[in-house]
Amino acid sequence: MTGDEALFQFLLRMGDNTLILGHSVSEWCGKAPVLEEDIALANTALDLIGQTQFWLGLAGEVEGQGRSADDLAFLRDAWDFRNLLLVELPNGDFGQTLMRQFLFDAFQSVLLGRLKTSSDTRVAEIAAKASKEVAYHVERSADTVVGLGDGTEESHARMQAALDYLWPYVGEMFRGDDVDAAMVAAGIAPDPASLREEYDALVGNVLTEATLDIPKGTFSHKGGRTGYMHTEHLGHLLTSMQWLQRAYPGASW
Amino acid sequence: MAQAATDQIWDWLDQVPDPEIPVISLVDLGIIRGVEWQGDAVQITVTPTYSGCPATSVINLDIVSALNGHGIENVVLKQQISPPWTTDWLSDKGREKLEEYGIAPPRPAGGPARCPRCKGTDLERLSQFGSTPCKAAWRCRDCLEPFDYFKCI
């Protein structure tokens, strides 16, 4: 694997995370429980899709095959996606959506903080831009997790169920492979394992305040960021997200 | 025809309204980062407010059509994301106009100073996100009216 091939894979991981999560979150538009939350979710989704344009745009540039961010988003199939399994899991109820968002926002805020000093200035610039937006995302998702976790009996039970379901997907964030090793060697990105301590501290504080218990088990699903195996949910999501370009190839407006 | 001076072009861009908040101009918003002649083309450097701001493509179109209207045919747009846009770049004129329009201008303290309608100071935040990515929703407890606050970023 050459340096550019590893960088391409790394950029797909960044861009696919924000693309898949952004698309899922956008499905709440017009359906959230209250107007303010509807607007907040739509704005979060917009930020994520905007960040996707930067990450996948750069990925296409690095790949050098003339593929645009749109080509990468709409013309790849499930096995070519490199997102974390966490972000392709279903929206579920509002609590599950917000728990998924918080677990991702916390990771993203820690990671982007490190990427701001990347040796690749293009990566550092995108990270600097995105981290300002993610600071708002994580503040809001953390507040909501606390509000619902430490809320009514019903909301607490739902948030605990969401955490029990989603927690086994957190471990994948920190499992490095040869792509990560190449990024570390080039000074482009940190070793994912080195982010765990800061992540656990941030997430631990919020979940304690939310009166939620982190599941005991250490089992972790994996295979999304390496592309080894996605969940069944990704294909369904792509069917809806990519429908227009597949039905009317090259359509634009 | 002689090339327009860059100062003149800045003035023209200062007359192009932001598509979402038409009381302030693109220059007031601080997203025009450079105006430079390159041969017979003028290059306008633009930075996005938020990565996913849907107004970005409209803004680009408005810049090109405004300058075309002033006789500049060859306009090149350059997107620049570093340094990232900050509300510190909003002009003083822009801040005043925002408040007159009913949008509380951004403050480093992280919240509005007063209600843009009644100037009351007993305020509460309704949501961190508002009608556009750059705004949050607040309410004045004095006049009970909700209003937009331009978020600090």
HADDOCK unambig.tbl for C-alpha pairs under 7 A between the chains (distance, minus, plus):
assign (segid A and resid 36 and name CA) (segid B and resid 127 and name CA) 6.04 0.50 0.50
assign (segid A and resid 39 and name CA) (segid B and resid 129 and name CA) 6.59 0.50 0.50
assign (segid A and resid 39 and name CA) (segid B and resid 130 and name CA) 6.52 0.50 0.50
assign (segid A and resid 39 and name CA) (segid B and resid 131 and name CA) 6.93 0.50 0.50
assign (segid A and resid 40 and name CA) (segid B and resid 129 and name CA) 4.97 0.50 0.50
assign (segid A and resid 43 and name CA) (segid B and resid 129 and name CA) 6.97 0.50 0.50
assign (segid A and resid 43 and name CA) (segid B and resid 133 and name CA) 5.52 0.50 0.50
assign (segid A and resid 46 and name CA) (segid B and resid 52 and name CA) 4.86 0.50 0.50
assign (segid A and resid 47 and name CA) (segid B and resid 50 and name CA) 6.72 0.50 0.50
assign (segid A and resid 47 and name CA) (segid B and resid 51 and name CA) 5.60 0.50 0.50
assign (segid A and resid 47 and name CA) (segid B and resid 52 and name CA) 4.62 0.50 0.50
assign (segid A and resid 49 and name CA) (segid B and resid 52 and name CA) 6.02 0.50 0.50
assign (segid A and resid 50 and name CA) (segid B and resid 51 and name CA) 4.33 0.50 0.50
assign (segid A and resid 50 and name CA) (segid B and resid 52 and name CA) 3.59 0.50 0.50
assign (segid A and resid 51 and name CA) (segid B and resid 51 and name CA) 5.64 0.50 0.50
assign (segid A and resid 51 and name CA) (segid B and resid 52 and name CA) 6.88 0.50 0.50
assign (segid A and resid 125 and name CA) (segid B and resid 81 and name CA) 6.64 0.50 0.50
assign (segid A and resid 125 and name CA) (segid B and resid 82 and name CA) 5.61 0.50 0.50
assign (segid A and resid 128 and name CA) (segid B and resid 84 and name CA) 6.81 0.50 0.50
assign (segid A and resid 129 and name CA) (segid B and resid 81 and name CA) 6.84 0.50 0.50
assign (segid A and resid 129 and name CA) (segid B and resid 84 and name CA) 5.24 0.50 0.50
assign (segid A and resid 132 and name CA) (segid B and resid 153 and name CA) 6.51 0.50 0.50
